[in-house]
Amino acid sequence: MPQDNISLAELKTDPLLELIQTKIHTSSGALKFSDFMQLALYAPSYGYYSKPTPKFGASGDFITAPELGNLFAKCLAKQCSEIFHYMPNSDLDILEIGAGSGQLACDLLVNLQLLKIEIKNYFILELSAGLRLQQQQKIKTKCPDLYSKVTWLEQLPLTKITGIIIANEVLDAMPVSKFQWYDNCLQEVYVTQSLDNSFEYVLKKPSESLQHYFDAKQLANCIGTLDLPYISEANLWGAPWIASLSRTLQHGAILLFDYGFSRNEYYHPQRSTGTLMCHYKHLSHSDPLINVGSQDITAHVDFTSIAEAASENKLTVAGYTNLAYFLINCGIADFCEHTLQHNQEIQILTSPAEMGELFKAMALTKNLHVSLLGFNQFDKLYTL
Ligand SMILES: C[S@@+](CC[C@H](N)C(=O)[O-])C[C@H]1O[C@@H](n2cnc3c(N)ncnc32)[C@H](O)[C@@H]1O
């Protein structure tokens, strides 16, 4: 397992570790895991996503679908053009949330132009100042004539948009609550400091919000009766986030792409150690308490909860399928030029052993009652 050998002296001078230690002390000696994850990823200046270090691609820690090449963006552009076709006579906007290196924005803008789709604004909601700068540089260099279409936001727009909201691997980067279910007892996982100054887990009474979520979603029924402690996570931020996206969208669609599955698969009795994954220099492991601030921390998405939140917030769940099926439905084969690059890209995007099966696409629509290209065949809505 990758581990930075952080000496005691370094530990004392690392501002993120100092911040987390202070929060632990001011929270009676233990921080909820979700608060720890929030600080590790998003603490201003020092959190993983707030720092200007490379994250995506070969020089970073992990690769996302848009970073592999342009096939994902070409398919997405085709899906967007179909949606826009159903919305004639509107000023159309795209809002991309958490735009990473800016690669998807570039490729999407270029491919929408090739498809002769005129959009009014391409909004990017980016919390990280470092990533915003990287996105600006990339778009200026790669598609300078389209730069003027792009507007950066630090929060959701105050006026409603008509068009499409896109979020690729955003839900899996949200802080999650971590819990243990054992012997009919729910406990919440907290983070504390051990005697050698490193971080360790401690179990405590669950917060009201976690207990409410666990009961409302009937997670005990999914997990069933086990002889061993069952560890998993719950994204309590997902539903309010979907509600906020729904308030932002006047007319159009929300396209979500992420690692995840239905609730029954997520809380399957055999998945007893949860779905937390960390990414550090292209190595994946499951210990978020090391390399703090230098590694990505993710948890898979319970898409059943996302679909429920959508239905409760005036959105229609219009489609849910594997990434491979979404791309095949959008005609990925037509875009493949059979170069080594494209062949490798298709292999990673569609193989069940890579992103093809575990990675999902979900479409939520508002005031748009049409069947969507990417979900025409192999729709897995029935699994939610
Ligand atoms: C794994 S990265 C994905 C980046 C990019 N979409 C890609 O596919 O390469 C996750 C991104 O989601 C952003 N993010 C997470 N929660 C967010 C939220 N509530 N609002 C806006 N961005 C968020 C993070 O800041 C980070 O940039």
The ligand as a MOL file (V3000), in Angstrom:
LIG
                    3D

  0  0  0     0  0            999 V3000
M  V30 BEGIN CTAB
M  V30 COUNTS 27 29 0 0 0
M  V30 BEGIN ATOM
M  V30 1 C -12.7690 13.2020 -9.7290 0
M  V30 2 S -12.8280 14.8870 -10.0830 0 CHG=1
M  V30 3 C -13.5720 14.8170 -11.6850 0
M  V30 4 C -13.1340 15.9340 -12.5780 0
M  V30 5 C -13.6980 15.9350 -14.0020 0
M  V30 6 N -15.1400 15.9920 -14.0240 0
M  V30 7 C -13.2150 14.7590 -14.8060 0
M  V30 8 O -14.0070 13.9020 -15.1280 0
M  V30 9 O -12.0280 14.6950 -15.1220 0 CHG=-1
M  V30 10 C -14.1350 15.4380 -9.0280 0
M  V30 11 C -14.4470 16.9120 -9.1180 0
M  V30 12 O -15.7380 17.1490 -8.5340 0
M  V30 13 C -15.6850 18.3880 -7.8460 0
M  V30 14 N -16.7750 18.4530 -6.8630 0
M  V30 15 C -17.0680 17.5880 -5.8830 0
M  V30 16 N -18.1750 17.9900 -5.1980 0
M  V30 17 C -18.5810 19.1270 -5.7930 0
M  V30 18 C -19.6700 20.0130 -5.5750 0
M  V30 19 N -20.5500 19.8040 -4.5980 0
M  V30 20 N -19.7840 21.0870 -6.3730 0
M  V30 21 C -18.9030 21.3040 -7.3670 0
M  V30 22 N -17.8550 20.5030 -7.6350 0
M  V30 23 C -17.6970 19.4350 -6.8510 0
M  V30 24 C -14.3070 18.3530 -7.2330 0
M  V30 25 O -13.9020 19.6510 -6.8510 0
M  V30 26 C -13.4680 17.7820 -8.3580 0
M  V30 27 O -13.0140 18.8000 -9.2040 0
M  V30 END ATOM
M  V30 BEGIN BOND
M  V30 1 1 1 2
M  V30 2 1 2 3
M  V30 3 1 2 10
M  V30 4 1 3 4
M  V30 5 1 4 5
M  V30 6 1 5 6
M  V30 7 1 5 7
M  V30 8 2 7 8
M  V30 9 1 7 9
M  V30 10 1 10 11
M  V30 11 1 11 12
M  V30 12 1 11 26
M  V30 13 1 12 13
M  V30 14 1 13 14
M  V30 15 1 13 24
M  V30 16 1 14 15
M  V30 17 1 14 23
M  V30 18 2 15 16
M  V30 19 1 16 17
M  V30 20 1 17 18
M  V30 21 2 17 23
M  V30 22 1 18 19
M  V30 23 2 18 20
M  V30 24 1 20 21
M  V30 25 2 21 22
M  V30 26 1 22 23
M  V30 27 1 24 25
M  V30 28 1 24 26
M  V30 29 1 26 27
M  V30 END BOND
M  V30 END CTAB
M  END
